[in-house]
Amino acid sequence: MGHSSAARVVLGLMLTLALAIVASHPKVKRTSARFGVHAVASTGLPFLLLGAFFHLDAIGILSERVLGHLRPLLEFGLGWIGFAVGMQFDLRQLDRLPKGIASAVAIVAFVPMLTVAVACTPVLLSLGVFPHHGLYRNLIVLCACGAASAALDKAFAKTGPAAAFLREITLQDEVVALALLGLVAVFFRAESTQVAWRLPRSAWLLVALGVGALLGIVAFVLLRGARKPSERIAVLLGTVAFAAGMAGALDLSVPVTCAMAGALLANLPVRDDEGVRKILIDFEGPLYLVFLVVVGASWDPRPWQGWALAIAFTIARGYGKALGARLAARSVRGLPSEAVVTSALLPQSPVAVVVIVAASMITGATSDVTKWLFNAMIVSAVLTELFAFFVRRKVVEAHAT
């Protein structure tokens, strides 16, 4: 790489980081919502397109060679998002919520998984993805993506006290998605040339649990000595980087390993745990957008197979979330009406893209199928968010009057 090419890459990455910080600012989010572009901006589509633009040969910022060098950055982004999701699994907080939280999460996560599996199985078979080509692995990955819903926004606070209940459901179904990713990473693990250990699948499950627990304890010990916010930020950055690097070196799933560390940390007596969560959330937005730029450089929307899978997945997930919301609203006390629950669960979580990327990195999935899954998640996120935007606005306006 020449000096001019290196300078172009550095300037492109600096521009990406600056745009991600600006786009994550609350005032920018409010402005996008006021002008009606929040439904597209919230999916990160502009940053995916920016990554695709940087990948063009005429631009040459995110070439294949550069993407290979950026793998540690990709792993760090996956690790930070996984750590933030794991920190949501606070058993002490769950005890303060209505007793039906576990049943509600199970219903609204399992029903979409079932509908996605029923709809996408014949599509994958028709595309030539048979059991010996990774059919079961890809189905579990798609089910994990279908289970997760985007975290409830503040607009739903107007719908009443049940908004806290709904928000907790949208947070915990992301934990379900990463749990399924963990099963894929262990039981569909590809043979690695960089890891000398030759262990059975069950042993790798114990290794993954042990590494996640160890990293959570390390984070707890380090955070006990951090008193200032700047010290906590430094400790969290170093901890997540260390955890992501260790998981990547062992060919473990980076977001799952970091999520287990975050879950353990969330249930330990950390000083100012709310401040730690705020740091994770504040950094998660810009890091995720930078992550999307790197993903967008590998995005290929041209194959029709990806669009066919996207249509099947979008319809199946939407129907599954609506059906799950109906069943949950009728069987679990404390939930609002079916319309409110459905509109809250429809938007697709950003964790879906994380699951696709992490699964392809750990299982060695074929490039063609991976491209189809990428395209399916991106198209589904945009279509679902556009539809949910109008549904949510009607629901919020109905409760405001």
C-alpha positions as CSV (number, residue, x, y, z in Angstrom):
1,M,0.0,0.0,0.0
2,G,1.5,3.3,-1.1
3,H,1.6,6.5,1.0
4,S,-1.3,8.1,-0.9
5,S,-3.5,4.9,-0.4
6,A,-2.7,4.8,3.3
7,A,-3.5,8.4,3.7
8,R,-6.8,7.9,1.9
9,V,-7.7,5.0,4.1
10,V,-6.9,7.0,7.3
11,L,-8.9,10.0,6.1
12,G,-11.8,7.8,5.2
13,L,-11.8,6.1,8.6
14,M,-11.6,9.4,10.4
15,L,-14.5,10.8,8.3
16,T,-16.5,7.6,9.2
17,L,-15.9,8.0,12.9
18,A,-16.8,11.7,12.8
19,L,-20.0,11.0,10.9
20,A,-20.9,8.2,13.3
21,I,-20.4,10.5,16.3
22,V,-22.6,13.2,14.8
23,A,-25.3,10.8,13.7
24,S,-25.5,9.3,17.2
25,H,-26.0,12.8,18.8
26,P,-29.6,13.1,20.4
27,K,-30.2,16.4,18.5
28,V,-29.5,14.8,15.2
29,K,-31.8,11.9,16.0
30,R,-34.6,14.3,16.9
31,T,-34.0,16.2,13.7
32,S,-34.2,13.1,11.6
33,A,-37.4,12.1,13.3
34,R,-38.9,15.5,12.7
35,F,-38.2,15.4,9.0
36,G,-39.5,11.8,8.7
37,V,-36.2,10.1,7.8
38,H,-35.7,8.4,11.2
39,A,-37.2,5.1,9.8
40,V,-34.3,4.8,7.4
41,A,-31.6,6.4,9.4
42,S,-32.2,4.2,12.4
43,T,-31.4,1.1,10.4
44,G,-27.9,2.5,9.6
45,L,-28.6,2.3,5.9
46,P,-26.6,5.5,5.0
47,F,-23.5,4.0,6.7
48,L,-24.0,0.7,4.8
49,L,-24.1,2.7,1.6
50,L,-21.1,4.6,2.6
51,G,-19.2,1.4,3.2
52,A,-20.2,0.1,-0.3
53,F,-19.0,3.4,-1.7
54,F,-15.7,3.2,0.0
55,H,-15.3,-0.4,-1.4
56,L,-15.5,0.8,-5.0
57,D,-12.3,0.3,-7.0
58,A,-12.3,4.0,-8.0
59,I,-12.4,5.0,-4.3
60,G,-10.1,2.3,-2.9
61,I,-10.6,3.1,0.8
62,L,-12.0,-0.2,2.0
63,S,-10.5,-2.7,-0.4
64,E,-10.3,-6.4,0.4
65,R,-6.8,-6.0,1.7
66,V,-7.8,-3.2,4.0
67,L,-10.8,-5.1,5.2
68,G,-8.4,-8.0,6.2
69,H,-6.4,-5.5,8.3
70,L,-9.5,-4.1,9.9
71,R,-10.6,-7.5,11.4
72,P,-9.5,-6.4,14.9
73,L,-11.6,-3.3,14.6
74,L,-14.6,-5.5,13.5
75,E,-14.1,-7.8,16.5
76,F,-13.9,-4.9,18.9
77,G,-17.2,-3.5,17.6
78,L,-18.8,-7.0,17.9
79,G,-17.4,-7.3,21.4
80,W,-18.6,-3.9,22.6
81,I,-22.2,-4.6,21.3
82,G,-22.1,-8.0,22.9
83,F,-20.9,-6.6,26.2
84,A,-23.7,-4.0,26.2
85,V,-26.3,-6.7,25.5
86,G,-25.0,-8.8,28.3
87,M,-25.1,-5.9,30.7
88,Q,-28.9,-5.8,30.1
89,F,-29.3,-9.2,31.8
90,D,-29.5,-8.0,35.4
91,L,-31.4,-10.5,37.5
92,R,-31.8,-8.0,40.3
93,Q,-33.7,-5.7,37.9
94,L,-35.8,-8.5,36.6
95,D,-37.1,-9.2,40.1
96,R,-38.6,-5.7,40.2
97,L,-40.6,-6.3,37.0
98,P,-43.9,-8.1,36.7
99,K,-43.8,-11.8,37.2
100,G,-44.8,-12.5,33.6
101,I,-41.5,-11.2,32.0
102,A,-40.1,-14.6,31.4
103,S,-43.3,-15.9,29.8
104,A,-43.6,-12.8,27.7
105,V,-40.0,-13.0,26.4
106,A,-40.4,-16.7,25.6
107,I,-43.6,-16.1,23.6
108,V,-42.5,-13.1,21.6
109,A,-39.1,-14.7,20.8
110,F,-40.2,-18.3,20.1
111,V,-43.2,-17.6,17.9
112,P,-41.2,-15.4,15.3
113,M,-38.5,-18.1,15.4
114,L,-41.1,-20.7,14.5
115,T,-42.6,-18.7,11.6
116,V,-39.1,-17.8,10.3
117,A,-38.1,-21.4,10.3
118,V,-41.3,-22.5,8.5
119,A,-41.1,-19.8,5.8
120,C,-37.3,-19.8,5.2
121,T,-36.7,-23.6,5.1
122,P,-38.3,-24.1,1.7
123,V,-36.6,-21.0,0.4
124,L,-33.2,-22.2,1.4
125,L,-33.8,-25.6,0.0
126,S,-34.9,-24.1,-3.3
127,L,-31.7,-22.1,-3.4
128,G,-29.6,-25.3,-3.0
129,V,-28.8,-24.9,0.7
130,F,-29.2,-28.5,1.9
131,P,-28.4,-30.1,5.3
132,H,-24.9,-30.9,4.2
133,H,-24.4,-27.3,3.0
134,G,-25.3,-25.7,6.3
135,L,-29.1,-25.7,6.2
136,Y,-29.6,-26.2,10.0
137,R,-26.9,-23.7,10.8
138,N,-28.3,-21.0,8.6
139,L,-31.9,-21.6,9.9
140,I,-30.8,-21.2,13.5
141,V,-29.0,-18.0,12.6
142,L,-32.1,-16.7,10.8
143,C,-34.3,-17.7,13.8
144,A,-31.9,-15.8,16.1
145,C,-32.2,-12.7,13.9
146,G,-36.0,-13.0,13.9
147,A,-36.2,-13.2,17.7
148,A,-34.5,-9.9,18.4
149,S,-36.5,-6.6,18.5
150,A,-35.0,-3.1,18.6
151,A,-34.9,-1.5,22.0
152,L,-38.1,0.5,22.7
153,D,-37.6,4.2,22.2
154,K,-38.6,7.0,24.6
155,A,-41.7,7.9,22.6
156,F,-43.4,4.8,24.0
157,A,-43.2,6.3,27.5
158,K,-46.4,8.1,26.6
159,T,-48.3,4.7,26.3
160,G,-48.3,4.3,30.1
161,P,-46.5,2.4,32.9
162,A,-46.4,-0.8,30.8
163,A,-43.7,0.9,28.6
164,A,-41.0,-0.3,31.1
165,F,-42.3,-3.8,30.8
166,L,-42.3,-3.6,27.0
167,R,-38.8,-2.1,27.0
168,E,-37.4,-4.9,29.1
169,I,-38.9,-7.5,26.7
170,T,-37.2,-5.8,23.7
171,L,-33.9,-5.9,25.7
172,Q,-34.1,-9.5,26.8
173,D,-35.0,-11.0,23.3
174,E,-31.6,-9.7,22.2
175,V,-30.1,-11.9,24.9
176,V,-32.1,-14.8,23.3
177,A,-30.6,-14.0,19.9
178,L,-27.0,-14.1,21.2
179,A,-27.7,-17.4,23.1
180,L,-28.7,-19.0,19.8
181,L,-25.6,-17.5,18.2
182,G,-23.6,-19.2,21.0
183,L,-25.0,-22.6,20.2
184,V,-24.2,-22.1,16.5
185,A,-20.6,-21.0,17.4
186,V,-20.1,-24.1,19.5
187,F,-21.9,-26.9,17.6
188,F,-21.3,-25.7,14.1
189,R,-17.7,-24.6,14.7
190,A,-15.4,-24.8,11.7
191,E,-12.0,-26.5,11.9
192,S,-9.4,-23.8,12.7
193,T,-5.8,-23.7,11.7
194,Q,-4.8,-21.1,14.2
195,V,-6.0,-22.9,17.3
196,A,-4.0,-26.0,18.2
197,W,-6.6,-27.4,20.6
198,R,-8.7,-30.3,19.2
199,L,-11.7,-30.6,21.6
200,P,-15.2,-32.0,21.2
201,R,-18.1,-29.6,20.8
202,S,-19.2,-30.0,24.4
203,A,-15.7,-29.1,25.6
204,W,-15.8,-26.0,23.5
205,L,-19.0,-25.0,25.2
206,L,-17.3,-25.2,28.6
207,V,-14.4,-23.2,27.2
208,A,-16.7,-20.5,26.0
209,L,-18.5,-20.3,29.3
210,G,-15.2,-20.3,31.3
211,V,-13.6,-17.6,29.2
212,G,-16.7,-15.4,29.4
213,A,-16.9,-15.8,33.2
214,L,-13.2,-15.2,33.6
215,L,-13.4,-12.0,31.5
216,G,-16.4,-10.8,33.6
217,I,-14.4,-11.3,36.8
218,V,-11.5,-9.4,35.3
219,A,-13.7,-6.5,34.4
220,F,-15.3,-6.5,37.9
221,V,-11.8,-6.4,39.6
222,L,-10.6,-3.6,37.3
223,L,-13.8,-1.5,37.7
224,R,-13.6,-1.6,41.5
225,G,-10.5,0.6,41.4
226,A,-12.0,3.0,38.8
227,R,-13.5,6.0,40.5
228,K,-13.7,8.7,37.8
229,P,-15.8,8.4,34.6
230,S,-12.6,8.7,32.5
231,E,-11.1,5.8,34.4
232,R,-14.2,3.6,33.8
233,I,-14.1,4.5,30.1
234,A,-10.5,3.4,29.9
235,V,-11.1,0.2,31.8
236,L,-14.1,-0.7,29.7
237,L,-12.3,0.0,26.4
238,G,-9.3,-2.1,27.5
239,T,-11.5,-4.9,28.9
240,V,-13.6,-5.2,25.7
241,A,-10.5,-5.1,23.5
242,F,-8.9,-7.8,25.6
243,A,-12.0,-9.9,25.6
244,A,-12.6,-9.6,21.9
245,G,-9.0,-10.4,21.1
246,M,-9.0,-13.5,23.3
247,A,-12.2,-14.7,21.8
248,G,-11.0,-14.1,18.3
249,A,-7.7,-15.9,19.1
250,L,-9.6,-19.0,20.3
251,D,-12.1,-18.8,17.4
252,L,-14.9,-18.3,19.9
253,S,-17.9,-16.1,19.1
254,V,-16.8,-12.6,20.0
255,P,-20.2,-11.0,20.9
256,V,-21.3,-14.1,22.8
257,T,-18.1,-14.2,24.9
258,C,-18.3,-10.5,25.6
259,A,-22.0,-10.8,26.4
260,M,-21.3,-13.5,29.0
261,A,-18.7,-11.3,30.6
262,G,-21.2,-8.4,30.6
263,A,-23.9,-10.5,32.1
264,L,-21.7,-11.6,34.9
265,L,-20.5,-8.1,35.5
266,A,-24.2,-6.8,35.6
267,N,-25.0,-9.2,38.5
268,L,-21.9,-8.3,40.6
269,P,-21.8,-5.3,43.0
270,V,-20.2,-2.8,40.8
271,R,-19.9,0.8,42.0
272,D,-22.1,3.1,39.9
273,D,-23.3,0.3,37.7
274,E,-25.8,2.7,36.0
275,G,-22.8,4.9,35.0
276,V,-21.1,1.9,33.5
277,R,-24.3,1.1,31.5
278,K,-24.5,4.7,30.3
279,I,-20.9,4.5,29.0
280,L,-21.6,1.3,27.1
281,I,-24.8,2.8,25.6
282,D,-23.1,6.1,24.7
283,F,-20.2,4.4,22.9
284,E,-22.4,1.7,21.3
285,G,-24.1,4.0,18.8
286,P,-21.0,5.3,17.1
287,L,-19.2,2.0,17.2
288,Y,-22.2,0.2,15.6
289,L,-22.3,2.8,12.8
290,V,-18.6,2.4,12.1
291,F,-19.1,-1.4,12.2
292,L,-21.9,-1.0,9.6
293,V,-19.5,0.9,7.3
294,V,-17.1,-2.1,7.4
295,V,-20.0,-4.5,6.8
296,G,-21.3,-2.4,4.0
297,A,-18.0,-2.8,2.2
298,S,-18.8,-6.5,1.9
299,W,-22.5,-6.0,1.1
300,D,-23.5,-7.2,-2.4
301,P,-27.2,-6.5,-3.1
302,R,-27.1,-7.9,-6.6
303,P,-27.9,-11.6,-6.2
304,W,-31.6,-12.2,-6.5
305,Q,-31.4,-15.1,-3.9
306,G,-30.8,-12.5,-1.2
307,W,-33.9,-10.6,-2.1
308,A,-36.0,-13.8,-2.2
309,L,-34.7,-14.7,1.3
310,A,-35.3,-11.1,2.5
311,I,-39.0,-11.1,1.4
312,A,-39.6,-14.5,3.1
313,F,-37.8,-13.5,6.3
314,T,-39.5,-10.1,6.5
315,I,-43.1,-11.4,6.1
316,A,-42.5,-14.4,8.4
317,R,-40.9,-12.3,11.1
318,G,-43.6,-9.6,10.9
319,Y,-46.4,-12.2,11.1
320,G,-44.6,-14.0,14.0
321,K,-44.1,-10.8,16.0
322,A,-47.8,-9.9,15.5
323,L,-48.9,-13.4,16.5
324,G,-46.5,-13.5,19.5
325,A,-47.7,-10.0,20.6
326,R,-51.3,-11.2,20.5
327,L,-50.6,-14.3,22.5
328,A,-48.5,-12.4,25.0
329,A,-51.0,-9.6,25.5
330,R,-53.8,-12.2,26.2
331,S,-51.8,-14.4,28.5
332,V,-49.5,-12.1,30.5
333,R,-50.7,-9.6,32.9
334,G,-49.3,-6.1,32.8
335,L,-49.0,-5.8,29.1
336,P,-50.9,-3.1,27.1
337,S,-53.1,-3.8,24.1
338,E,-52.2,-6.0,21.2
339,A,-51.6,-3.0,18.9
340,V,-49.1,-1.4,21.3
341,V,-47.2,-4.7,21.9
342,T,-47.1,-5.4,18.2
343,S,-45.8,-1.9,17.2
344,A,-43.2,-2.2,20.0
345,L,-41.8,-5.5,18.8
346,L,-41.9,-5.0,15.0
347,P,-38.6,-3.1,14.5
348,Q,-35.6,-5.3,13.9
349,S,-32.8,-5.2,16.3
350,P,-29.3,-4.1,15.2
351,V,-28.2,-7.3,16.8
352,A,-29.5,-9.2,13.8
353,V,-26.6,-7.9,11.6
354,V,-24.2,-8.6,14.4
355,V,-25.4,-12.2,14.5
356,I,-25.0,-12.6,10.8
357,V,-21.4,-11.2,10.8
358,A,-20.3,-13.1,13.9
359,A,-21.8,-16.4,12.6
360,S,-20.0,-16.1,9.3
361,M,-16.7,-15.4,11.1
362,I,-16.8,-18.4,13.4
363,T,-18.5,-21.1,11.2
364,G,-16.6,-20.4,8.0
365,A,-19.9,-20.2,6.0
366,T,-19.7,-20.1,2.3
367,S,-19.4,-16.6,0.8
368,D,-22.5,-16.8,-1.4
369,V,-24.9,-17.8,1.4
370,T,-23.3,-15.2,3.7
371,K,-24.0,-12.5,1.1
372,W,-27.6,-13.6,0.8
373,L,-28.0,-13.5,4.6
374,F,-26.4,-10.0,4.8
375,N,-28.8,-8.7,2.1
376,A,-31.8,-10.3,3.8
377,M,-31.1,-8.7,7.1
378,I,-30.4,-5.3,5.6
379,V,-33.5,-5.3,3.4
380,S,-35.7,-6.7,6.2
381,A,-34.5,-4.0,8.6
382,V,-35.3,-1.2,6.3
383,L,-38.7,-2.5,5.2
384,T,-39.7,-3.4,8.8
385,E,-38.6,-0.1,10.2
386,L,-40.6,1.8,7.5
387,F,-43.7,-0.2,8.3
388,A,-43.2,0.0,12.0
389,F,-42.6,3.8,11.8
390,F,-46.2,4.5,10.7
391,V,-47.7,1.9,13.0
392,R,-45.9,3.3,16.0
393,R,-46.9,6.9,15.2
394,K,-50.6,5.9,15.1
395,V,-50.3,4.0,18.4
396,V,-48.5,6.9,20.2
397,E,-51.0,9.5,18.8
398,A,-53.9,7.3,19.9
399,H,-52.6,7.2,23.5
400,A,-51.7,10.8,23.5
401,T,-55.3,11.9,22.8
